Amino acid sequence: MFRKFCCFSIIALFSGLLANAQQYYLFVGSYNRDKDKDGVYLYRFNYNTGALQPVSALKGILNPSFLTLSPDGKYIYACSEAQTPNIGGVSSLAFDSTKETLTLLSRQNSGGDNPAYVGTDKDGKWLLCANYSGGSLSIFPLLEDGQIAPSKQVIAFQDSSVLPRQRSSHIHSAVFSPDGQYAFFPDLGADKIRGYKLVPAAAEPLQPATPPYTATVPGAGPRHIIFHPKLPYAYCIEEMGGMVSCYKYKAGKLDSLQRISAHLQGPANDYNSADIHISPDGRFLYASTRESANTIFIYAINQQKGTLKQIGQESSRGRHPRNFMIDPTGKFLLVANQNSGNIVVFKRNQQTGLLTATGIEVKLLNPSSLQMRAYH
């Protein structure tokens, strides 16, 4: 009787573990140059080894250069950086984790040329879009079935700054604050981080914050902004200046704390810095710089002051690391090297923050955006 009980207990325990087992999936956006070619790719990710296994790919979207996931992981939103006037768009996809399939659901015009970034609020009710060439931002209601409704508001800017690339506004990312009450839009062309308060019931749901923008150093070219997962700080990678700027954040306001290097070579007008992310535990920040550097810069975050100290540099093992991500466990960092066409997996030391190449990489044409999530 005891043996039978033990056997049943072991079987029940094993079944329970299987039921709770998680499968991690990596979603990759790319520049396919043709909507009839694969543009969004799906991989299984082994969170113990870092291995990637291809599953499927989806056609039907031109240059899905940036992806973001809905908070529940059911839907993927993509911007179509068409590189053709008047056809920029945002699309939604459904992901079935049981069948491991992606399905195109809806598309809307983005409200400006060459959308470069999309972001959702924490409740999955709103989609933000940054139109780079159009110098505009837009906001869309999200429906419960994953469809994107027509834009509720499009705001265009006529602004400029000091360098040739800054003759007009270039909105480069669109990010909600952690509480979802504010949205921020780095404007590379104007050297401003624009801020808005979300007023869902209003006819125009984005209302200028106080102040309406935070000015950066002239020629900085703010690109991507992120918020600390636990502390009241924000960090912006400056594409042209090759720096990371740190800010104290409170109720829609960014107060400058520090500006620290994210480049290798000497003085230049454009270092082509790209992406920025924080480890899940909030202890380390990573930033990528493209062109001749092709480097991931590693920083320790002061947990009391929010300031950064550079502690390491790691080659991206490819050319043009446009985008990278840290997996949800914090064990690995994956880099999308757009021009060399490879995604490289690094092991991340969770105590020191430093990176070690695992030797794992996949070849893929023009990878430009990585997103990952675990599914039961």
Secondary structure, 3 states (H helix, E strand, C coil): CHHHHHHHHHHHHHHHHHHHCCEEEEEEEECCCCCCCCCEEEEEECCCCCCEEEEEEECCCCCEEEEEECCCCCEEEEEECCCCCCCCEEEEEEEECCCCEEEEEEEEECCCCCEEEEEECCCCCEEEEEECCCCEEEEEEECCCCCECCCCEEEECCCCCCCHHHCCCCECCCEECCCCCEEEEEECCCCEEEEEEECCCCCCCEEEEEEEEEECCCCCCEEEEEECCCCCEEEEEECCCCEEEEEEEECCEEEEEEEEECCCCCCCCCCCEEEEEECCCCCEEEEEECCCCCEEEEEEECCCCCCEEEEEEEECCCCCEEEEEECCCCCEEEEEECCCCEEEEEEECCCCCCEEEEEEEEECCCEEEEEEEEEC
